[in-house]
Amino acid sequence: MKPDDHSRRSLLQALVAIVAALPVSWAATALVEHEPQTTTQRPDGEKLTMLNAADAADVEAVAAQIIPSDDTPGAREAGVVYFIDRVLATFLSQLASDYRVQLAAFQTTFRERHPDVPSFASLTPARQVEYLTTVDQTPFFNTTRLLTLLGMFSRPEYGGNRNGVGWKLIGFEDRHVFQPPFGYYDRDYPGFAADGSQRP
């Protein structure tokens, strides 16, 4: 097995373990992938609807440490914070109230430990990681980790995975690829062609 294959498999196994451990039903999680595609794709400059600027900066900083940017794009480049903002305002809204409380607790604890620093987002990356190791078992961190992974690998229409960077990271191509006899039942699906190409 190639090293990158092992990394991809580990990443997917971690995602399954995280989802299973959190109080989010599979039905709710599935809505992320099956929400009608009439939803608005995140354009550059889209405004946040649930998170204010300061909260979004902290959430984005946490997400950027969960999936950091190095030789490949990370959560920041994927626009994961927009995905998090959007799902908490829509089809995972049942988590929004608790998430607000958890985020406020995260920020309060941070200020108590670092009274001379304006926010978590303003720390250097190394100090962010150092702090996160002290709160990585909290509900806030666990929920943010789940939403970061979902935002990194869900369809771009839902606000994250900008330009498909998450899919590129794991080598996924968003196209129908069926070999006969499979594909027959999808013959009327918009844009589907049995040979794997896309119809206009």
N, C-alpha and C positions, 0 to 999 in steps of 0.2 A: 504494500500500500504506500502511495506517495505521501510525504509529509503534509501536503496541503489537503489531501483527501482526509487524512486523520483529523486535521484541524476543523474541516467542514463538518465531519461527522460529530466531533466533540461539541461544536457549536450548536448543532441541531439537537443533540441529546440534552445539552444544558437548557435549551429553550423549552423542551418538553417537560423537564424536571421543574423548571421555574413556574410554568403555567399550572402544572399539577399541584404545586404547593400553595398557590394563592387562592383567595376566596372569590374567584371569578369563574362563573360556569363556562363549560365548553360551548354552550349555546350562545352566550354573550360574546365569547372570543370569536366564534364562527361568524358572527355578524360583521366583524371587521372585514372579512373576506367576501361576504355575500350581500353587503349593503348594495342597494341598486346603484348601477353605474351612472345614474343621472347626477350623482354628487359632483360638486365642483372640484376640479383639480386645483391644487395649491399653486397659484401663480406667484412670481416674484413680487414681494411687497405685500402679501396677504397679511391682514391684521389679525392679532390674537383675539379670541372672543372670551375665554374664561380666565386666562392668566394675565396679570398685569406685567409690565415690562420687567420689574425687579424680580418677580416670581419666575417669569420665563427665563431670565438670565441664570438664576440658580438651577432651575430644572435642566436647562440646556447644558450647564457646566457639569452637572451630575451625569447626564446622558453621555457627554463627551468623554467622561472617564470610564464609563461602562463599555462603550465602543469608541476607543480613541482614534484620532487621525494619526497615521504614521506614513508608511509607504502606500497605503490605500485610504480612501475616504472613510470617515467615521460618522458618528451620529450627528455631528454638527453639519457636515456637508450634506447629509441625507435629509436635513430639516426635521429631525425627529421631534423637536419641541412643538412644531406645528401639528404633527400627528397627535401628540399627547393632548394638546389644547383642544383639538377638534373632537377626539373620541370622548373626552371627559365632558364635553358640552353636548354630545349627541348619543351614540349608541352604547357607550359605557358610562352614561350619566349617573348610574347608581353608585359609581365609585367616587364621584366628584366631591361630595360633601366630606367624606372621610379623607380624601386626598388633600383637600384644603387644610384640614386640621393637622394632618401628618406633615405637610409642607411647613405650616406655621410652627409646629413643634421642632422640626429640623432647623429652621431659621433661628428660633429662640435659643435652642441649645448651642447653635453655632455662635451667636452673639455673646452668650454667657462665657464661652470658652475663648473667644477672640474679640474682646470688647474694643480693641483698637483697629479692627478690620471692618469695613463697611458691609461686606457681604461675602458669601461663599464664592460667588462667581469672580470676585476680585482677587482671590488667592492665586498664587502661581500653581500650575498643574501639579507639581510635586507636593505642595502643601495640601492641595485638594485631595489627592490620593491618600495622604497621611490622615486627613480628617475622616474621609469616607471609611477607612478601615475601623474606625471607632463606632460607626453607625450602620455598618453593612448588614446588620441583622434586624433593623427596624422595619416596620410596615412601610414607611415612606420609601426607603431604599428598595425594598423588594418589589413594590408596585411600580416604581420608576424603572427598575430593571426590566420587568415584564413589558411595560409600555414602550421602552426603548427598543427592545428586540422586535416587538410587533411593528413599531414604526419604521424600523430599519428594513424589514423584509416584507411588509404588506404592499399592496398595490399603490403606486404613486398617487392615484386619485384620492387616497385617504389622507394626504397631507405629508407623509414621510417618504422615504425611499426616493428622494429627488433624483430624477434622471436614471432611475433604476440602479443606483450605486450599490444598494444592498444585495440585489440579485447578482450583480457582477462579482461581488465579493465571494459569493458561494457558487458561482458558475451556472446560475439559473437563467434560462432563456424563456421569455414570456411568449410562447407560441404553442399551438397544438402540434404535437408530434405523435402521430399514430401510425401503426403499420397494419395493413389488412390482416384479419377482418375487422379490426377495431376502427372506430371513426364513423361507422354507418349511422349510428343514432345521433351523431352531432352534425349530420350533413346540412341541417337547416340553421345551425347556430351562426349568428351574424359574423362574417369575416372568416369563417372556417372553411378550409379546403382539406380533403382527406390526405393529400400528400404532404401536409405540414406547412404549406405556403399560406399566405393570407390573401383572401379575396378582397377586392376593393369595396 
